[in-house]
Amino acid sequence: MDIPLGLWEIAILALLQERVMHPYEMLRLLRERHKDELLVLKRGSAYHAIRRLLAAGMIEATGSRREGRRPERTTYRIRLGGRQELVRSLREMIGVPRHERSEFMAAISFLVFLTPGDAEARLAERIAHLEAEIKEMEARMKVALTRTERIHLIENEYLLATRRAELGWVRGLAEELRSGRLNWDLQEIFRGIRAGRKAEKR
């Protein structure tokens, strides 16, 4: 049974490549490796993904054990089909760029509905948020690198790089607004649209 693998399924298969483990341990390792940048670390999400992988035959339960007064925990291991599907999915996800929706990209496409002054103010606000976020991410990365190998943090490097690139672009756009090189009059734009429609009807 083939299923499309989401990030939770990928994460669980990747962890089970290391060793047999139970969901609580999976969540603990994901937190330690700062995967909370990618996944909302909820137990329910992990169990849902485990059920899907079990149904697809990619993993199997190896038994249950109890530690002290804790609830009984089921451990899982990856099967051959899971190993193969993990590699296939990763190859596709890494090799083939996808159009990933961005709320900011959608909003910026309607920037013209703000006044240039308002747009400049909102961009300045975004710049401040990005600067603070980048500073925090850099500090977290510095600490994390003392505790784990860089290979476990490369997705954070990617996120940091994208934030820096976004900051540079937003700063450039804000400067164009400040200098007057980028400006607009919404009512003038609407008049142009109406004039164009009238010309088409003739």
Secondary structure as GFF3:
##gff-version 3
##sequence-region A 1 202
A	DSSP	alpha_helix	7	18	.	.	.	ID=ss1
A	DSSP	alpha_helix	23	32	.	.	.	ID=ss2
A	DSSP	three_ten_helix	35	37	.	.	.	ID=ss3
A	DSSP	alpha_helix	43	55	.	.	.	ID=ss4
A	DSSP	beta_strand	59	65	.	.	.	ID=ss5
A	DSSP	beta_strand	73	78	.	.	.	ID=ss6
A	DSSP	alpha_helix	80	95	.	.	.	ID=ss7
A	DSSP	alpha_helix	103	108	.	.	.	ID=ss8
A	DSSP	three_ten_helix	111	113	.	.	.	ID=ss9
A	DSSP	alpha_helix	116	144	.	.	.	ID=ss10
A	DSSP	three_ten_helix	150	153	.	.	.	ID=ss11
A	DSSP	alpha_helix	154	179	.	.	.	ID=ss12
A	DSSP	alpha_helix	186	201	.	.	.	ID=ss13
###
